[in-house]
Amino acid sequence: MRAADDDTPSLPEDAATLRALLIETLARCDTLSTELGSITAERDALASQNERLQHLLLKLKRRQFGTKSERLPEEQLLFAFEEIEATLAGNAAEAGKRSPTLRDNQTKRRREGRGGLPAHLPRVEQVLAPEATTCPCCQGPLVEIGSDTARRLDVIPAQFRVVVTKRPKLACRACPGVVMQEPAPARLIEGGMPTEATVAHVLVSRYADHLPLYRQSQILARQGIEIGREVLADWAGTGATEIVPVVRRMREILLGSLRLFADETTMPVLDPGRGQTKKGYAWAIARDDRPWGGVDPPAVVFHYAPGRGAEHAKALLAGYQGILQCDGYGAYKTLAAADGGITLAFCWSHVRREFIELARGKTAPIAQETLKRIAALYAVETELRGKPPDLRRVGRQEQSRPLVEALFAWLSEQLARLPGGSPTAGAIRYALNHRDGLVRFLDDGRIELDNNTVERAIRPICLSRKNALFASGDDGGARWAAVASLVETCKLNGVDPQRYFTDVLTRLVNGWPNGHIDELMPWCWAPNHNG
């Protein structure tokens, strides 16, 4: 008999029933153990991910707030992103192998997050049908009642092939001396082996993907194609020379625009006389009227110059009459003063950068307040982006003008209280000295708040000069400028540079008329070839 206060669960007296209960209990324990293992694996995976994210956060903080020597360059920061994300994926894959529940959750997240594949990609259909075509019960025929379809992105490694052009000679047996033969097609590389598509591949790999020619030579060698760097250089130089008329015409088109962006950056080039590098400059003019609904297509043209003087700005912008958005560099001011047809609109982003450096130490309240006020201007621009110029002007008059006037009045007050040689005073003077050009956006809806359009276009130079180190002298700088102009304009217009260069080089080699050169512009080419 059990005591009245005994809460021990009663067990059956029958041995068989007791055995069945024990087996059921053990099965439940196994199930709970499996579930606990899944939960533990998921917990460990999340803990690992959190640790990685904390590490990444520290890197970002150092990138933004660390001393100048500690800050990561943008390319290295992107590399860190890639490596950490790849490690996270590897950890997740290992955890998924140990936990079916976690693996199912990962699969579900991938299905929900993956996008669609482009419609223009060819489809290769694989049908996996059961071997049996009759019912295993009644032996009757099976009929299809539906199917599950999965789409995956596949790749065929770059394939090189040999194009054999055969031109038969036809003769007449009755008429001596009569021989008919189709003329040989024109070639970009006379006497050489590459097709125009091969030359395009070399140019795009070098100037769009930033692969130096010696690396391209190594890639070819892995497929048993022994082509030296000097041969690839011959192809690249010939191809770059062929496209010069297209780039020249594109510059003429841009100089007819109502508004242009301009900027310049350094480009190390080889100085053959000294066997060392010297500092050259890549200048750029760009057009992008999409923020105010303009119909002119976006484009950028680069120009190499051995220096940064005003004469180079004049050579690039000779004959231009319109609005020039730029930073406060003196060469543009000199050009505008000499040519009354150019109106300068200065860049608020450059003003902001002066104060960002000061605000990072969190000991410069004036800089922090200035950044807040400039951020308010950008918030207004976000609301107005994409609207017609007249509506942008009205919005700026109502919202931005009071902010700008209050900012300049406040900056003038702060400058009077600061020591003349302080960094904050210098940043304020830069803003006040460029006030006329900075406020110009208020009265013209076509003007942007900053010069970031051309700065984005010129950014690939940084990748190129890190991977290829320098251009091969002034001629190499000019060659880079020509090819990069078409590569970056292709990107702005959503055009595949490889397909574009292949087609344009083929047309030029076959005598494309100068009177129709406008049809070779990337924005004209896109609608007819990007399907």
Phi and psi in degrees as a GROMACS rama.xvg file:
@    title "Ramachandran Plot"
@    xaxis  label "Phi"
@    yaxis  label "Psi"
@TYPE xy
-92.8893  143.898  ARG-2
-66.4563  156.911  ALA-3
-64.3063  -32.5865  ALA-4
-96.2526  11.485  ASP-5
-81.8664  115.943  ASP-6
-101.527  14.9849  ASP-7
-66.0611  128.674  THR-8
-61.644  141.289  PRO-9
-76.3107  143.063  SER-10
-115.635  147.76  LEU-11
-67.0986  149.049  PRO-12
-81.7473  -26.5294  GLU-13
-71.653  129.796  ASP-14
-64.6163  -40.8541  ALA-15
-64.9802  -42.2913  ALA-16
-66.0868  -41.3139  THR-17
-62.5833  -39.7461  LEU-18
-63.7597  -42.4064  ARG-19
-63.1404  -40.6545  ALA-20
-63.9347  -38.9905  LEU-21
-64.1659  -42.9661  LEU-22
-62.5101  -42.3525  ILE-23
-63.3811  -40.4729  GLU-24
-65.4251  -42.1248  THR-25
-63.1422  -39.4444  LEU-26
-62.9018  -41.7443  ALA-27
-64.2527  -37.8993  ARG-28
-62.8708  -41.6952  CYS-29
-62.4137  -41.6628  ASP-30
-63.0999  -45.9951  THR-31
-63.3458  -35.897  LEU-32
-65.5979  -41.0806  SER-33
-64.1365  -45.0526  THR-34
-63.8548  -40.3971  GLU-35
-63.3682  -38.4812  LEU-36
-63.2142  -39.393  GLY-37
-64.2857  -44.7335  SER-38
-62.4568  -41.9156  ILE-39
-63.9528  -42.0158  THR-40
-63.7619  -42.6917  ALA-41
-65.4244  -39.2104  GLU-42
-62.5858  -44.481  ARG-43
-63.1035  -39.4597  ASP-44
-64.2265  -42.8488  ALA-45
-65.6218  -39.1246  LEU-46
-62.6451  -42.7487  ALA-47
-63.2275  -42.4505  SER-48
-62.9741  -42.5329  GLN-49
-61.2609  -40.3022  ASN-50
-62.1651  -42.0684  GLU-51
-65.7804  -40.9221  ARG-52
-65.8253  -36.3863  LEU-53
-63.5226  -40.0366  GLN-54
-62.738  -43.0786  HIS-55
-64.0375  -39.2724  LEU-56
-62.1841  -40.4037  LEU-57
-61.8313  -40.1107  LEU-58
-62.6207  -43.2821  LYS-59
-63.3787  -40.3619  LEU-60
-64.1386  -40.411  LYS-61
-66.2731  -36.9549  ARG-62
-62.879  -36.7055  ARG-63
-92.4391  -38.1967  GLN-64
-116.588  -6.97611  PHE-65
-71.9355  173.505  GLY-66
-66.2694  161.02  THR-67
-58.555  -36.5933  LYS-68
-70.6363  -19.4687  SER-69
-94.994  -14.9354  GLU-70
-68.9352  138.717  ARG-71
-81.9181  131.865  LEU-72
-59.6623  155.475  PRO-73
-58.6337  -40.7119  GLU-74
-65.012  -39.7684  GLU-75
-68.2715  -35.1219  GLN-76
-64.4553  -41.7729  LEU-77
-63.2612  -38.8969  LEU-78
-62.4169  -40.1583  PHE-79
-63.3365  -41.7454  ALA-80
-55.1819  -48.8436  PHE-81
-61.2478  -44.6036  GLU-82
-67.3794  -42.5048  GLU-83
-67.6745  -41.7471  ILE-84
-64.1982  -37.4696  GLU-85
-66.5998  -38.4657  ALA-86
-65.0667  -42.0061  THR-87
-59.3991  -41.9648  LEU-88
-64.9876  -40.2044  ALA-89
-63.2847  -41.9443  GLY-90
-63.2666  -41.1182  ASN-91
-63.9879  -39.2627  ALA-92
-64.5099  -41.1504  ALA-93
-65.2389  -41.4736  GLU-94
-65.8494  -36.0354  ALA-95
-65.966  -31.2481  GLY-96
-65.9166  -29.6769  LYS-97
-90.6237  -13.7009  ARG-98
-136.105  106.895  SER-99
-58.402  -37.5094  PRO-100
-63.2669  -45.7793  THR-101
-63.6697  -39.8679  LEU-102
-63.2155  -40.9108  ARG-103
-63.9161  -39.1512  ASP-104
-65.3614  -40.2494  ASN-105
-63.2399  -43.0552  GLN-106
-61.3986  -42.699  THR-107
-62.8169  -43.2619  LYS-108
-64.3654  -39.5401  ARG-109
-64.087  -41.1514  ARG-110
-64.8683  -38.0761  ARG-111
-72.9664  -30.1343  GLU-112
-95.8203  -13.8596  GLY-113
-77.4573  144.606  ARG-114
-90.9182  179.456  GLY-115
-80.864  156.827  GLY-116
-90.8283  143.015  LEU-117
-55.8631  143.505  PRO-118
-68.9298  -24.9131  ALA-119
-78.4318  -11.1076  HIS-120
-70.4899  136.715  LEU-121
-64.5401  145.78  PRO-122
-105.776  130.331  ARG-123
-113.483  111.816  VAL-124
-92.5852  129.178  GLU-125
-114.981  123.944  GLN-126
-105.914  119.972  VAL-127
-107.571  96.1544  LEU-128
-106.375  148.225  ALA-129
-58.6707  144.88  PRO-130
-66.1152  -36.9017  GLU-131
-76.1609  136.984  ALA-132
-115.457  2.54718  THR-133
-124.295  154.615  THR-134
-67.2505  131.001  CYS-135
-67.9655  -14.5403  PRO-136
-91.6163  -58.1075  CYS-137
-105.151  -3.85938  CYS-138
67.7407  15.5434  GLN-139
-78.8991  161.41  GLY-140
-67.4286  143.12  PRO-141
-89.5576  142.413  LEU-142
-120.193  147.532  VAL-143
-75.5692  126.701  GLU-144
-113.51  4.5882  ILE-145
158.051  -178.163  GLY-146
-159.153  154.564  SER-147
-102.003  133.8  ASP-148
-121.569  131.772  THR-149
-125.096  137.133  ALA-150
-116.164  128.18  ARG-151
-129.689  147.678  ARG-152
-83.4332  122.992  LEU-153
-114.47  162.602  ASP-154
-140.261  140.755  VAL-155
-108.414  119.117  ILE-156
-53.2272  152.566  PRO-157
-47.7433  123.535  ALA-158
-106.629  128.867  GLN-159
-105.098  141.654  PHE-160
-138.209  164.879  ARG-161
-106.606  121.167  VAL-162
-92.4906  115.025  VAL-163
-99.6801  116.262  VAL-164
-101.698  114.913  THR-165
-109.265  128.262  LYS-166
-119.948  93.6854  ARG-167
-61.8455  146.074  PRO-168
-101.525  125.656  LYS-169
-111.028  129.911  LEU-170
-125.068  155.549  ALA-171
-100.587  126.074  CYS-172
-69.8058  -26.8683  ARG-173
-87.4125  -24.2598  ALA-174
-116.059  106.37  CYS-175
-61.7805  140.323  PRO-176
85.2441  -3.6331  GLY-177
-89.2791  110.896  VAL-178
-131.594  125.629  VAL-179
-111.62  133.644  MET-180
-153.041  136.839  GLN-181
-67.1381  135.059  GLU-182
-64.9084  152.31  PRO-183
-68.4846  139.824  ALA-184
-67.269  152.536  PRO-185
-65.6603  148.083  ALA-186
-126.367  142.88  ARG-187
-69.9314  -44.5848  LEU-188
-103.941  91.7537  ILE-189
-63.9073  127.636  GLU-190
79.1261  -2.10169  GLY-191
-100.816  176.163  GLY-192
-96.2826  -16.7337  MET-193
-82.2548  146.065  PRO-194
-80.7379  172.338  THR-195
-63.7409  -31.8782  GLU-196
-66.0129  -35.4181  ALA-197
-67.8796  -42.5674  THR-198
-63.7975  -40.0702  VAL-199
-60.7844  -40.0036  ALA-200
-62.2669  -42.1511  HIS-201
-63.6716  -44.3559  VAL-202
-65.2531  -45.9152  LEU-203
-67.6249  -40.083  VAL-204
-63.4126  -37.4092  SER-205
-77.4453  -44.6273  ARG-206
-105.224  -14.1938  TYR-207
-105.06  -39.7493  ALA-208
-100.798  -2.58349  ASP-209
61.4138  39.0409  HIS-210
-97.5064  111.8  LEU-211
-57.6266  157.047  PRO-212
-63.5754  -33.6091  LEU-213
-67.2224  -30.519  TYR-214
-72.6551  -37.4964  ARG-215
-62.0206  -39.0227  GLN-216
-62.2453  -39.2633  SER-217
-66.2311  -38.9941  GLN-218
-63.1395  -42.4892  ILE-219
-63.4537  -39.0553  LEU-220
-63.1808  -30.3574  ALA-221
-65.2741  -21.0879  ARG-222
-101.368  14.8013  GLN-223
80.1234  14.7754  GLY-224
-104.415  106.538  ILE-225
-91.2068  95.55  GLU-226
-128.047  117.272  ILE-227
-71.5836  162.314  GLY-228
-59.2806  -37.1055  ARG-229
-66.8813  -30.8777  GLU-230
-70.8302  -43.7523  VAL-231
-60.7274  -36.537  LEU-232
-63.9897  -37.7156  ALA-233
-62.965  -43.5761  ASP-234
-63.746  -45.2361  TRP-235
-63.5677  -43.0071  ALA-236
-63.8138  -40.802  GLY-237
-65.9826  -43.6136  THR-238
-65.1871  -40.9242  GLY-239
-64.1887  -36.2292  ALA-240
-67.2464  -36.0182  THR-241
-64.6094  -32.9637  GLU-242
-88.2313  -1.655  ILE-243
-55.0665  -42.7868  VAL-244
-60.1553  -33.9246  PRO-245
-67.3631  -44.2106  VAL-246
-66.4628  -40.4332  VAL-247
-60.8878  -42.529  ARG-248
-68.7073  -35.9551  ARG-249
-64.3422  -37.5547  MET-250
-62.6136  -41.6411  ARG-251
-61.4104  -39.7033  GLU-252
-65.0931  -42.7749  ILE-253
-64.9324  -37.668  LEU-254
-67.6994  -11.1201  LEU-255
-92.8786  7.97525  GLY-256
-80.7642  157.079  SER-257
-70.3052  -32.1279  LEU-258
-146.294  140.711  ARG-259
-133.83  154.11  LEU-260
-102.046  149.29  PHE-261
-141.714  145.158  ALA-262
-162.06  169.348  ASP-263
-149.935  154.383  GLU-264
-149.715  163.242  THR-265
-74.5009  151.479  THR-266
-142.213  104.988  MET-267
-63.1798  129.249  PRO-268
-129.024  154.782  VAL-269
-75.0355  134.862  LEU-270
-105.034  95.9571  ASP-271
-57.483  -33.0442  PRO-272
-65.0689  -30.4388  GLY-273
-108.276  -10.3365  ARG-274
70.8287  19.6863  GLY-275
-128.464  -179.282  GLN-276
-97.6457  153.511  THR-277
-128.769  168.576  LYS-278
-93.6026  112.139  LYS-279
-102.909  179.115  GLY-280
-135.066  135.686  TYR-281
-100.559  113.915  ALA-282
-96.4904  152.504  TRP-283
-145.092  141.213  ALA-284
-122.455  140.591  ILE-285
-139.607  155.626  ALA-286
-133.586  132.938  ARG-287
-155.641  99.4535  ASP-288
-97.7858  9.24838  ASP-289
-63.0813  -33.4842  ARG-290
-60.4501  -25.225  PRO-291
-115.761  18.9579  TRP-292
77.1796  20.3734  GLY-293
-68.3133  152.771  GLY-294
-92.8778  -14.6489  VAL-295
-69.7485  133.315  ASP-296
-69.6675  151.738  PRO-297
-71.523  148.915  PRO-298
-162.998  159.825  ALA-299
-142.784  139.532  VAL-300
-125.867  128.975  VAL-301
-100.395  154.678  PHE-302
-143.517  124.605  HIS-303
-89.3421  139.974  TYR-304
-142.456  147.626  ALA-305
-75.1245  -6.20603  PRO-306
-146.079  -174.656  GLY-307
-121.073  15.1748  ARG-308
-72.3356  169.369  GLY-309
-63.3748  -26.5794  ALA-310
-64.6178  -29.0216  GLU-311
-75.8973  -36.9094  HIS-312
-63.7792  -38.1422  ALA-313
-66.5938  -39.3972  LYS-314
-64.9927  -36.5834  ALA-315
-74.2101  -38.4071  LEU-316
-109.163  19.4597  LEU-317
-57.4763  125.554  ALA-318
88.3988  -1.84229  GLY-319
-74.4327  137.79  TYR-320
-132.639  104.556  GLN-321
168.309  -161.204  GLY-322
-90.4586  127.338  ILE-323
-115.364  113.12  LEU-324
-91.9461  125.774  GLN-325
-157.986  178.594  CYS-326
-85.7762  -171.442  ASP-327
-87.3748  20.3144  GLY-328
-62.1511  138.561  TYR-329
-62.9472  -27.3384  GLY-330
-60.9982  -37.2375  ALA-331
-71.0644  -36.3566  TYR-332
-65.2182  -41.3294  LYS-333
-62.5336  -42.3138  THR-334
-63.3594  -43.4051  LEU-335
-67.3204  -36.3623  ALA-336
-67.9741  -35.4225  ALA-337
-78.1656  -24.9619  ALA-338
-125.565  104.517  ASP-339
-66.303  -6.01582  GLY-340
-85.0192  -4.50862  GLY-341
-104.068  128.448  ILE-342
-110.254  123.789  THR-343
-89.5685  134.651  LEU-344
-123.266  119.433  ALA-345
-89.1745  170.008  PHE-346
-102.842  120.709  CYS-347
-70.6914  -24.8163  TRP-348
-64.3944  -36.6123  SER-349
-67.4525  -38.3887  HIS-350
-61.0449  -44.873  VAL-351
-62.1149  -39.2574  ARG-352
-61.9221  -34.8155  ARG-353
-58.781  -37.606  GLU-354
-87.8403  -24.1278  PHE-355
-61.0146  -44.4026  ILE-356
-60.0246  -38.6149  GLU-357
-73.2559  -34.4848  LEU-358
-77.2543  -16.3317  ALA-359
-65.1564  -27.9717  ARG-360
-79.7193  -5.64314  GLY-361
57.5063  23.0325  LYS-362
-120.414  15.6547  THR-363
-126.232  82.2896  ALA-364
-61.01  -30.5502  PRO-365
-64.9768  -43.2689  ILE-366
-64.2285  -42.0541  ALA-367
-64.2592  -41.5288  GLN-368
-66.3686  -38.7772  GLU-369
-62.0485  -42.3222  THR-370
-63.4213  -37.7502  LEU-371
-63.1677  -41.3511  LYS-372
-69.332  -38.611  ARG-373
-68.0026  -36.894  ILE-374
-59.4773  -34.0945  ALA-375
-64.3207  -35.7015  ALA-376
-65.3992  -42.374  LEU-377
-66.9358  -31.2444  TYR-378
-64.1803  -38.3686  ALA-379
-64.991  -41.9685  VAL-380
-62.8355  -35.0073  GLU-381
-61.1674  -39.0615  THR-382
-69.0827  -33.0682  GLU-383
-91.4362  -9.46433  LEU-384
-61.2836  132.406  ARG-385
91.9374  -10.7488  GLY-386
-83.6518  158.612  LYS-387
-61.4659  157.497  PRO-388
-56.3661  -39.7267  PRO-389
-66.2486  -38.2206  ASP-390
-71.227  -35.5523  LEU-391
-63.8734  -40.4915  ARG-392
-64.0614  -44.5246  ARG-393
-61.6942  -44.955  VAL-394
-62.5731  -38.8721  GLY-395
-68.4822  -39.0347  ARG-396
-62.6363  -39.0319  GLN-397
-79.6541  -38.8917  GLU-398
-106.082  -43.518  GLN-399
-83.6877  -36.8402  SER-400
-57.2633  -48.1309  ARG-401
-59.739  -35.8828  PRO-402
-66.3816  -42.8658  LEU-403
-66.6722  -46.3511  VAL-404
-63.0192  -40.7528  GLU-405
-66.5394  -36.6426  ALA-406
-64.5767  -48.109  LEU-407
-66.9249  -36.9856  PHE-408
-63.9541  -41.6602  ALA-409
-67.2631  -41.1327  TRP-410
-62.4102  -39.8401  LEU-411
-62.6631  -40.1215  SER-412
-64.1456  -43.0381  GLU-413
-67.7942  -37.0732  GLN-414
-61.5551  -36.795  LEU-415
-65.9431  -20.8989  ALA-416
-97.0118  -9.208  ARG-417
-99.1648  151.424  LEU-418
-61.4272  139.125  PRO-419
-60.0675  -28.8934  GLY-420
-94.4619  5.73075  GLY-421
-73.8856  151.088  SER-422
-59.3374  -37.8144  PRO-423
-63.7554  -40.9475  THR-424
-62.2828  -38.1987  ALA-425
-64.4049  -40.8774  GLY-426
-65.3904  -38.7825  ALA-427
-66.9483  -42.7264  ILE-428
-61.6347  -37.7186  ARG-429
-58.6063  -45.0245  TYR-430
-65.0258  -45.3732  ALA-431
-67.059  -37.945  LEU-432
-68.8133  -22.2035  ASN-433
-108.119  21.0154  HIS-434
-58.7883  -44.2015  ARG-435
-57.3132  -43.2175  ASP-436
-77.1972  -26.8156  GLY-437
-74.5159  -31.9946  LEU-438
-89.0073  -2.38756  VAL-439
-63.6832  -27.2852  ARG-440
-64.8994  -22.4387  PHE-441
-65.2827  -29.8907  LEU-442
-104.054  3.35671  ASP-443
-145.19  111.679  ASP-444
-68.497  -9.6085  GLY-445
-83.5589  -16.092  ARG-446
-85.9222  137.622  ILE-447
-88.4721  167.027  GLU-448
-76.3619  -24.5804  LEU-449
-144.451  -177.31  ASP-450
-105.382  21.4821  ASN-451
-65.9191  -24.8165  ASN-452
-56.7158  -50.2814  THR-453
-76.1984  -29.3079  VAL-454
-66.111  -36.7338  GLU-455
-65.4088  -38.6196  ARG-456
-68.5095  -31.2359  ALA-457
-88.3869  -9.15894  ILE-458
-60.2526  -35.4097  ARG-459
-58.7031  -18.071  PRO-460
-58.7041  -36.7284  ILE-461
-60.8861  -42.2544  CYS-462
-65.3146  -43.1346  LEU-463
-64.6034  -42.777  SER-464
-75.2062  -20.265  ARG-465
-78.235  -38.8544  LYS-466
-81.8762  -36.9452  ASN-467
-106.864  -4.32264  ALA-468
70.7123  -55.866  LEU-469
-159.947  160.462  PHE-470
-83.5401  155.766  ALA-471
-82.754  67.669  SER-472
86.6629  -176.878  GLY-473
-61.4297  -34.5924  ASP-474
-66.5202  -36.0445  ASP-475
-65.8833  -36.0816  GLY-476
-64.5247  -41.8095  GLY-477
-66.5074  -37.4388  ALA-478
-65.3141  -44.374  ARG-479
-58.1586  -43.9516  TRP-480
-60.4785  -40.859  ALA-481
-66.4169  -50.2738  ALA-482
-69.0292  -42.9661  VAL-483
-63.2503  -30.5474  ALA-484
-60.3477  -44.8339  SER-485
-75.9243  -36.503  LEU-486
-61.9943  -49.6098  VAL-487
-71.5399  -31.3026  GLU-488
-70.3094  -34.9355  THR-489
-58.8389  -45.5229  CYS-490
-60.6431  -43.2147  LYS-491
-63.1833  -28.023  LEU-492
-104.836  11.7102  ASN-493
67.7081  33.4384  GLY-494
-106.531  138.205  VAL-495
-72.5502  114.185  ASP-496
-58.4982  -36.1373  PRO-497
-62.0942  -49.2661  GLN-498
-65.6577  -39.0823  ARG-499
-64.225  -51.0322  TYR-500
-63.502  -37.9347  PHE-501
-59.9041  -47.8548  THR-502
-68.3559  -44.6262  ASP-503
-67.5599  -42.6639  VAL-504
-62.2273  -39.4709  LEU-505
-63.1024  -43.7977  THR-506
-65.5149  -43.768  ARG-507
-64.0479  -42.3819  LEU-508
-63.2299  -32.443  VAL-509
-89.9178  20.1181  ASN-510
82.6293  40.2447  GLY-511
-58.9266  130.516  TRP-512
-70.5536  141.71  PRO-513
-62.1919  -28.735  ASN-514
-66.9177  -15.1836  GLY-515
-116.32  22.2779  HIS-516
-64.7461  -26.961  ILE-517
-62.4386  -25.621  ASP-518
-71.1976  -11.9768  GLU-519
-93.6679  -0.339636  LEU-520
-64.2538  143.691  MET-521
-54.2809  -37.0281  PRO-522
-73.442  -23.1962  TRP-523
-82.3274  -32.4085  CYS-524
-72.6897  -33.6783  TRP-525
-57.2685  -51.0378  ALA-526
-61.8619  -28.4139  PRO-527
-90.2794  -16.2465  ASN-528
-125.237  -14.7016  HIS-529
-97.9655  85.5949  ASN-530
